[in-house]
Structure formats: C-alpha cells, structure tokens
Amino acid sequence: MTKYFNLDGNLIFESSEGNGWEEWVETEEGTLNCLIGDIKVDKDIDVTILSNLKARTGEPRYKSLAETRKYIESLPKWNKTKYYTKMTDIGSSGLVDSKTGDVIDSGFEYDLQPHLIIKNNNVSKKEQCAICGEQIQSKVPLALFLFDCYAHSVFRPVCDLCGEKYAPILAKMVSTYYDKKNIATEFKIQD
C-alpha cells in the first residue's frame, strides 16, 4: 500500500517498493512534465533529502497544473522530519522548514541559471565560452567555469562578460586576484 504526503508542494510517497518524491511542472507549450526522485530520511539531523531528479515518462496523471496542485494540497502534510532539502544536479533548495516552508539556509538556488565557480586551470588554450560561445583565452592559474550538470558535472570555461553578467562577485574576485598578483601567463598557449 502506498502512502502519499504533501511536502511544501512536492508529492512524497512511501511504499514497500520504495520511497520517493514527485514534482509536476508546466512547460512553455502548456504540457505537464513529472520530475521524480528518491528521498532519504536522516533522523540524526532531522532532515528529509529529496534527490536524483529525473523526468518520468508515460501518460500524464493530471490535466493541468492547477489540478495537480489541488490534489497535492489535499494530502496530509509530511511531518517525519523538521527540515527538508532538495539536492539535485541543477541546484539545491538549501535547508527548508518542512512545516512552514521558510528557508533556513539558502544553499545555491534551485533554478536553471548558470552556476559558475572559480577553478584551478593549468592549461591556457583557446576555447569557446560555455555560455555565449565566443572564442576566449582561458586564464591560468584561476578562471571562471560553468558547472554543467547536463554533461555529467563537466566544468567549461566562461568569458569575462558572461562571468560579470551571471556571477559578478566571482568575476570581481578573479579580476582582483590577477590585479594584485600581476600574474603573467607562464604556460604555453595551445590552439
């Protein structure tokens, strides 16, 4: 027998075959897609972890997003842990209060915005910016990279303009590093 719960708009299910979560989203074309994943309840830190996001294929269960939300709102509230977090390839919801939906710690936002990082780089070569496609010369020894979850966690270089647009603080940190160190590229440029 499967039991269903509402966790801040996410459908949580428990069954003898396994536990998991579902989230229904509407595409730009107006069709519904179901995202599913696993859950883990960690009693030591009183948190439910929603993870392993993937799309479910097959016939949609609901006709509209409103119908989906109405059904999920009718379910009993998930109360097995005080907190929850959604940790997927495209981000983290941070730590959220299960009862109120208040964000306790923001983590990095669960969205489709590019997630950039500062990463060590030991080879300076001409490449395309991972965001805009412009030809760039990656910096050595530090550069901005896109964390590309769709390419199985590959890091690809990002140009200065995209860095300033999507991660201005990180771009400023890299710029300040090079300004203070006055570092000349010591590695041979590869084409």
Buried (B, 14 or more C-beta within 10 A) or exposed (E): EEEBBBBBEBBBBBEEEEBBBBBBEEEEEEEBEBBBBBBEBEEEEEBBBBBBBEEEEEEEBBEEEEEBBEBBEEBEEBEBBBBBBBBBBBBBBBBBEBEEEEEEEEBEEBEEEBBBEBEEBEEBBEBEBBBEEEEBBBBBBBBBBBBBBEEEEEBBBBBBBBBBBBBEEBBEBBBEBEEEEEEEEEEEEEE
